[in-house]
Amino acid sequence: MRQYSNDLRLWALATGCLFTACVVARLVVTGVGDVGRFLVAMPVLWLACIPAGWALHALAVVCGARFPRFAAPPDAADYDDAPPPG
């Protein structure tokens, strides 16, 4: 296993925060006057935020920031994937 594994929830959070910040900044700078042109540019902006969000997520994971992993329920140990005997 790799030393630093991906944390997909952290990646989604980083991408979403970056996208939201870009949308707010663009609305502040350009205004709301040309909504149609802005809506056409949003998917391109989203696609640009995905790799940038991954880079932020990778930096955070290397620095030790991770979301907690949830433990398996206590009765999960009773079930195994082995075939029945015989």
C-alpha positions as CSV (number, residue, x, y, z in Angstrom):
1,M,0.0,0.0,0.0
2,R,1.2,3.5,-0.7
3,Q,2.5,5.6,2.1
4,Y,-0.1,8.3,1.5
5,S,-3.5,7.1,0.4
6,N,-6.2,9.3,-1.1
7,D,-8.9,10.8,1.0
8,L,-11.7,11.3,-1.4
9,R,-13.9,13.3,1.0
10,L,-11.1,15.7,1.6
11,W,-10.5,16.0,-2.2
12,A,-14.3,16.7,-2.7
13,L,-14.2,19.4,0.1
14,A,-11.1,21.1,-1.3
15,T,-12.5,21.1,-4.9
16,G,-15.9,22.4,-3.7
17,C,-14.4,25.2,-1.6
18,L,-12.1,26.2,-4.4
19,F,-14.9,26.2,-6.9
20,T,-17.1,28.2,-4.6
21,A,-14.3,30.8,-4.0
22,C,-13.8,31.1,-7.7
23,V,-17.5,31.6,-8.4
24,V,-17.8,34.2,-5.7
25,A,-14.7,36.0,-6.9
26,R,-16.0,36.0,-10.5
27,L,-19.4,37.3,-9.4
28,V,-17.8,40.1,-7.4
29,V,-15.4,41.1,-10.2
30,T,-17.8,40.8,-13.2
31,G,-21.1,41.3,-11.6
32,V,-24.3,39.4,-12.3
33,G,-25.1,41.2,-15.6
34,D,-24.3,38.4,-18.1
35,V,-25.7,35.3,-16.4
36,G,-25.9,33.2,-19.6
37,R,-22.2,33.6,-20.4
38,F,-21.4,32.9,-16.7
39,L,-23.4,29.7,-16.7
40,V,-21.6,28.5,-19.8
41,A,-18.2,29.1,-18.2
42,M,-19.1,27.3,-14.9
43,P,-18.4,23.7,-16.2
44,V,-15.1,24.8,-17.5
45,L,-14.3,26.4,-14.1
46,W,-15.4,23.2,-12.4
47,L,-13.1,21.1,-14.6
48,A,-10.2,23.5,-13.8
49,C,-10.9,23.2,-10.0
50,I,-10.8,19.4,-10.0
51,P,-7.0,19.0,-10.5
52,A,-6.3,22.1,-8.3
53,G,-8.5,20.5,-5.6
54,W,-6.5,17.3,-5.9
55,A,-3.3,19.2,-5.4
56,L,-4.6,20.9,-2.3
57,H,-5.9,17.5,-1.0
58,A,-2.5,15.9,-1.7
59,L,-0.7,18.6,0.2
60,A,-3.1,18.3,3.1
61,V,-2.7,14.5,3.2
62,V,1.1,14.8,3.2
63,C,0.9,17.3,6.1
64,G,-1.3,14.9,8.1
65,A,-4.8,16.3,7.6
66,R,-7.4,13.5,7.1
67,F,-11.0,12.9,7.8
68,P,-11.5,10.2,10.4
69,R,-12.3,6.7,9.2
70,F,-15.4,5.0,10.6
71,A,-14.8,1.7,12.3
72,A,-16.7,-1.4,11.2
73,P,-19.8,-2.2,13.2
74,P,-19.1,-4.6,16.1
75,D,-21.1,-7.4,14.5
76,A,-19.2,-7.3,11.3
77,A,-16.5,-9.6,12.7
78,D,-19.1,-12.4,12.9
79,Y,-19.4,-12.5,9.1
80,D,-16.6,-13.8,6.9
81,D,-16.3,-14.5,3.2
82,A,-15.2,-18.1,3.6
83,P,-17.3,-20.8,1.9
84,P,-19.2,-23.1,4.1
85,P,-17.3,-26.2,5.3
86,G,-17.8,-29.5,3.6
